[in-house]
């Protein structure tokens, strides 16, 4: 394709993306898988152009790269949890370090999320994604390093922090790139992207312990996850460096989500789901192992639970958008999640697959409907982008307190029983705020 044809194709794609009709449900809300794909660059002037690729093959190559990036965004959480007892035993980690290592990456998702649009305006979303993947790869390589005289802890802390910062940038920018570059395939690409993220957590939970069992070293099990990240970095490198990025500036104005009661109800709903979601990644495997499940089986159970999360995340948004309001579905999936988590701790071990399956279906649906609230409670892309930024900054920042409290309760009591009570409370609160967030209202009136 010539440069002129390429530019014309870019302009056509951009126009189509901006003018594509939006379907509405009987309640007047937008529906469809694409509804959860919020463009973090929507406030840029001039508008960000689609990624420059050569023809259909180039577009397919870009799509594969974006999905593969999504496939690396949760392994850092679930891989550490899968071999946590081995790491604690071999590295001699104190209790506070375990709490920090399970909490810090989630906190950093909220801390670094607001920087993503700023960096994208300066360098372009593609190059920021490339840099984030480079930092993620470096962090995954650094995590298991043992420093002479200092042991494993400094590298674990620094590597985990680097991974959390990198994932924060990808979380914010990747949905916008999918939405911007695939306006005619939003259903397909949105489904592939969200499924890849769930699969990332499942792979980390399911394959880390077998790698440890085969190698006999937890360091090898953690280093393993740097390989797929490095492959994606190599594949995405020529695409990202090829992009030309003109100077952009942010457009001021629009609804102030920070002063909206509806926005705060949706955000607190997001906080409570994040408290449970990341606690699953960080603590479900150690909880099962504490109950006597062997490491390999615990990894399989967590993986199966996360696979069921995929099913919930695929069907819940479409179901939510079919109703005039979402009070019922928000309440039900919140109670399923809190109850499933508590039963995984208290319920008879013979039915552990049932409890974790209930947890998986509930958690996947809960996460999906919480994100879907972004589109169902806003009237335009600018308000959706601002609400998304608020939800990611506050939601992940405060959501990390879930993993923190589980760790602190375990350190104080020596068991996960108190955590089971905690998740019953969190699930009930999520049901309350989900009910309020589910009312058929819009931010800004």
Secondary structure, 3 states (H helix, E strand, C coil): CCHHHHHHHHHHHHHHHHHCCCCECCCCCECCHHHHCCCCCCCEECCCCCCCCCHHHHHHHHHHHHHHHHCCCCHHHHHHHHCHHHHHHHHCCCHHHHHHHHHHHHHHHHHHHHHHHHHHHHHCHHHHHHHHHHHHHHHHHHHCCCECCCECHHHHHHHHHHHHHHHHHHHHHHHHHHHHHCCCCHHHHHHHHHHHHHHHHHHHHHHHHHHHHHHCCHHHHHHHHHHHHHHHHHHHHHHHHHCCCCCCEECCCCCCHHHCHHHHHHHHHHHHHHHHHHHHHHHHHHHHHHCCCCHHHHHHHHHHHHHHHHHHHHHHHHHHHCCCCCHHHHHHHHHHHHHHHHHHHHCCHHHHHHHHHHHHHHHHHHHHHHHHHHHHCCCCHHHHHHHHHHHHHHHHHHHCHHHHHHHHHHHHHCCCHHHHHHHHHHHHHHHHHHHHHCCCCCCCC
